[in-house]
Amino acid sequence: MTAQLIVNVHEAKTHFSKFLEKAHTGQEIILAKAGKPYARLMPLAPVTRKRQPGRLAALGPVEDAFFEPLPEAELAGWESR
């Protein structure tokens, strides 16, 4: 990770997009108010969700009708015919 960058609130408000991009790339931005550290702008950790096979099983089985072709009128609506 790169070094911390300390900026005052006024500068952060003026150049927020620039500092947001820096934070997104991994740089930690310390926001200072009257020269004193006040808040931290840093990237979020990626959200990882562990797969749980079968977690939708409680919704019930998939009916055979699900796999049948759509009626022509409904199919036309999806395909904008």
SEFI-175464 format. One line per 2 residues: number of its first residue (from 0); for each residue x, y, z of N, C-alpha, C, CB. Coordinates in steps of 0.1 Angstrom, whole numbers, plus 5000, padded with zeros to 4 digits. Glycine has a CB too. Layout:
% residues N
NUM = X,Y,Z,X,Y,Z,X,Y,Z,X,Y,Z; ...
//
This chain:
% residues 81
0 = 5009,4988,5000,5000,5000,5000,5009,5012,5000,4990,5000,5012; 5004,5023,4994,5012,5035,4993,5010,5043,5006,5008,5044,4981
2 = 5019,5053,5007,5018,5061,5020,5005,5069,5021,5030,5071,5020; 5003,5073,5033,4991,5081,5036,4992,5095,5030,4988,5082,5051
4 = 4981,5101,5025,4981,5115,5020,4972,5122,5030,4976,5115,5005; 4977,5133,5035,4969,5142,5044,4965,5154,5037,4977,5145,5057
6 = 4951,5156,5036,4946,5168,5029,4936,5175,5039,4939,5165,5016; 4935,5188,5037,4925,5195,5045,4911,5194,5039,4928,5210,5047
8 = 4901,5196,5047,4887,5194,5042,4884,5202,5030,4877,5197,5054; 4888,5215,5030,4885,5224,5019,4891,5218,5006,4890,5238,5022
10 = 4903,5214,5006,4909,5208,4994,4902,5195,4990,4924,5205,4997; 4898,5187,5000,4891,5175,4997,4878,5177,4991,4889,5166,5010
12 = 4871,5188,4995,4858,5191,4989,4860,5196,4975,4851,5202,4997; 4871,5204,4973,4873,5210,4959,4878,5199,4949,4884,5220,4960
14 = 4885,5189,4954,4891,5179,4945,4886,5165,4949,4906,5179,4945; 4874,5164,4953,4869,5151,4958,4870,5139,4949,4854,5152,4962
16 = 4867,5141,4936,4868,5131,4926,4882,5125,4925,4863,5135,4912; 4892,5135,4925,4906,5131,4924,4910,5122,4936,4915,5143,4923
18 = 4906,5126,4948,4910,5119,4960,4902,5105,4961,4907,5127,4973; 4890,5105,4956,4882,5093,4955,4889,5083,4946,4868,5095,4950
20 = 4894,5087,4935,4901,5078,4926,4914,5073,4933,4905,5085,4913; 4921,5082,4939,4934,5077,4946,4930,5067,4957,4941,5089,4953
22 = 4920,5069,4964,4916,5059,4974,4912,5046,4968,4904,5065,4983; 4905,5047,4957,4901,5035,4949,4913,5026,4945,4892,5039,4937
24 = 4924,5033,4942,4935,5026,4937,4944,5021,4949,4944,5035,4928; 4940,5024,4961,4947,5018,4973,4953,5028,4982,4957,5009,4968
26 = 4954,5041,4978,4960,5051,4987,4951,5055,4998,4965,5063,4979; 4956,5056,5010,4948,5060,5021,4949,5075,5022,4952,5053,5034
28 = 4937,5082,5023,4937,5097,5023,4932,5100,5037,4927,5103,5012; 4939,5108,5045,4935,5113,5058,4930,5127,5056,4947,5113,5068
30 = 4917,5130,5060,4911,5143,5059,4914,5150,5072,4896,5142,5056; 4919,5162,5071,4923,5170,5083,4914,5182,5085,4937,5174,5083
32 = 4910,5185,5097,4902,5197,5100,4911,5205,5109,4888,5193,5106; 4914,5218,5106,4922,5226,5114,4936,5220,5116,4915,5230,5127
34 = 4941,5212,5106,4954,5206,5108,4954,5193,5116,4963,5215,5114; 4943,5189,5121,4942,5176,5129,4935,5165,5121,4935,5179,5143
36 = 4940,5153,5121,4933,5142,5115,4919,5141,5119,4941,5129,5117; 4910,5140,5110,4896,5140,5113,4888,5127,5108,4889,5152,5107
38 = 4892,5123,5096,4885,5111,5090,4895,5104,5080,4872,5115,5083; 4892,5092,5076,4900,5085,5067,4892,5081,5054,4906,5072,5074
40 = 4897,5083,5043,4891,5078,5030,4900,5067,5025,4890,5090,5020; 4894,5055,5024,4902,5044,5019,4893,5034,5011,4908,5037,5032
42 = 4899,5026,5004,4891,5016,4995,4884,5006,5004,4900,5009,4985; 4873,5002,5000,4865,4991,5006,4872,4978,5002,4850,4991,5002
44 = 4872,4969,5011,4876,4955,5008,4866,4949,4999,4878,4947,5021; 4870,4941,4989,4860,4935,4981,4851,4925,4989,4867,4927,4969
46 = 4839,4926,4985,4829,4917,4992,4830,4903,4986,4815,4923,4991; 4833,4894,4994,4833,4880,4989,4822,4872,4996,4847,4873,4991
48 = 4815,4865,4988,4804,4857,4994,4806,4843,4991,4790,4862,4988; 4807,4835,5001,4809,4821,4999,4797,4814,4993,4813,4814,5013
50 = 4799,4806,4983,4788,4799,4977,4782,4789,4986,4793,4792,4964; 4769,4788,4986,4762,4778,4994,4753,4770,4985,4754,4785,5006
52 = 4758,4760,4978,4750,4752,4969,4737,4747,4976,4758,4740,4964; 4726,4748,4969,4713,4744,4974,4706,4754,4983,4715,4732,4982
54 = 4712,4766,4985,4705,4776,4994,4692,4780,4989,4714,4788,4996; 4689,4778,4976,4676,4782,4970,4666,4770,4970,4677,4788,4956
56 = 4670,4759,4975,4662,4747,4975,4649,4749,4983,4669,4735,4981; 4649,4758,4993,4637,4761,5001,4626,4767,4993,4641,4770,5013
58 = 4630,4773,4981,4619,4779,4973,4611,4768,4966,4626,4788,4962; 4615,4756,4966,4607,4745,4960,4614,4740,4947,4593,4749,4958
60 = 4608,4730,4942,4614,4724,4929,4610,4733,4917,4609,4710,4927; 4618,4731,4907,4615,4738,4894,4606,4729,4887,4629,4741,4886
62 = 4594,4735,4883,4584,4727,4876,4588,4724,4862,4570,4734,4877; 4583,4713,4856,4586,4710,4842,4582,4720,4833,4579,4696,4839
64 = 4571,4728,4836,4566,4738,4827,4577,4749,4825,4553,4744,4833; 4586,4751,4834,4596,4761,4833,4605,4758,4820,4605,4761,4845
66 = 4607,4746,4817,4615,4742,4806,4608,4741,4792,4622,4729,4808; 4595,4743,4792,4587,4743,4780,4589,4756,4772,4572,4740,4782
68 = 4588,4756,4759,4589,4768,4751,4578,4778,4755,4589,4765,4736; 4581,4791,4754,4571,4801,4757,4560,4802,4746,4578,4815,4758
70 = 4548,4806,4750,4538,4808,4740,4543,4818,4730,4524,4811,4746; 4538,4818,4718,4543,4827,4707,4540,4841,4711,4535,4823,4694
72 = 4529,4845,4717,4526,4859,4720,4536,4864,4731,4511,4860,4725; 4539,4856,4740,4548,4860,4751,4563,4861,4745,4548,4851,4763
74 = 4566,4852,4737,4579,4852,4730,4581,4864,4722,4581,4839,4722; 4571,4868,4715,4571,4880,4706,4573,4893,4715,4558,4882,4698
76 = 4568,4893,4727,4570,4904,4736,4584,4906,4740,4561,4903,4748; 4590,4894,4743,4604,4894,4748,4614,4898,4736,4608,4881,4753
78 = 4610,4894,4724,4619,4896,4713,4615,4909,4705,4618,4884,4703; 4605,4917,4710,4601,4929,4704,4597,4927,4690,4612,4940,4705
80 = 4589,4917,4687,4584,4915,4673,4572,4923,4671,4582,4900,4671
//
